[in-house]
Amino acid sequence: MKHSPRQIIDGFWSLLTGMRITLGQFFKPTVTVQYPHESLKMPTRFRGHIVFVRDPETGKSLCIACKACEKACPSDCIVVDGIKREGEKRKSVTDFKLDFTKCSLCGSCVEVCPTDALEFSRAYNLASVSKEQFHCIDLVKRLEQE
Amino acid sequence: MNLPEPFRLLVFLLGTMAFVGANAAYLVWVERKGAGRFQRRTGPTEVGYAGLLQPIADAIKLMSKQLILPPGVDATLFRLAPLLVLAPAMMCFATIPFSETLVPRNINVGLVMVFSFGSIHVMAIMLGGWASRNKYAIISAARIVSQNVAYEIPMLLVVITLLMVTGTMNLHEIVQQQAGGFWNWNFFRLAANPLMPVTFIIFYICMLAETNRAPFDMAEAESELVAGAFTEYAGMGFGVFFMAEYANVVIGCSLATVLFFGGWQSPIGVLPGLFWFLLKLYLLVFSVIWVRWTFPRTQFYGLLNLSWKILIPLSLFILLLTSAVMKLF
């Protein structure tokens, strides 16, 4: 391995270039998000588990319990039930249970819904000490609590 | 300092220990903050304002840990090694002039003393590695010895060049010679040695290698040798090795300040000497951190090639050039 003086000078110059670049980074703002104190806003197309869309007029769900989502779901994780109430034209939902442990977030249910009653939530930091918490996410109860 | 002798000694002893301890603790913080900034992160932020209490939390953690003595180790050497690493590093501070009046002991052979004590830590790390009864530690010990032998030579050649220019080994006098504006600093004394900046760069590279700092941290080499010679150490035994590393960095940078950048001499003639000394010292320490977070670790043969094939011939050439220049002009 022979070094000409030219190579040594060039090599040293490249080291200085590297140091100039790191010093440039040193004075740029940091990019860390201090997670527990602040968190990133999820993009609009983020797919969390599905939730009901609230009807702006009635404040209730738009779901008509047609069970199209139940049929469309490839992993059978949706169970829907509904009744026809007196004086109303359409059925309304009484029961909508999602087994989130089986859901693959494919979005078939959102796509197939005739009344656009389902949407993806932005909830990404779901955590629990037991799996059972996600066996049965009750969307009807969730909408009432909000 | 007009204190009577035993008190003066005690004050300097305590002062040196406090200085080494505070530097070791807070240079870790500076290093972590610096590393963060170089990588666009924030570094420690949680403990205290901007993570300023982090070193104290680390120290409490290290001190509360058990000092494990693994089976099969040489107990005496294993316990002795951390002390032998730190004590010589503290000894070196005895001759470093912090300002015109603030120097623990003004010895005529100060420079030789710093270098002789400075090389003890190599032996101590080797002892630690040897006593650990661990293959990684022994590989690391062997590496550190060959690394330090390789880099001691150009380092001393550079210092001999400087000694020919200054004509004294007394650090205090070396600084006094550089009085006046910054053009009197040894770094700019091109009349005596036209390659003075190159001399400084060789000194700086050797200083990085002697203190086992990245990109020359062959002794530690986490990715290949776990933690090298420190693998078997737990708690404060491990912490002391790190204190010694930072103490050595501070000594190396102080020496560079004294030898090349005029020590406490002010470049523009304002503010006290201590301020200028510490400013120059910490700028150099920052550059050491900067180098660490810029370059990846070199390979071992690359490290030895750099010393034997480039630095030693170059420093010999500078030695010859300086003697020729001094004889002729």
Interface residues (C-beta under 8 A of the other chain):
Chain A: M1 H3 I8 F12 L15 G18 M19 I21 T22 L23 Q25 F26 K28 P29 T30 V31 T32 Q34
Chain B: G34 G36 R37 F38 Q39 R40 R41 T42 T45 I201 W290 V291 W293 T294 F295 N305 K309 I310
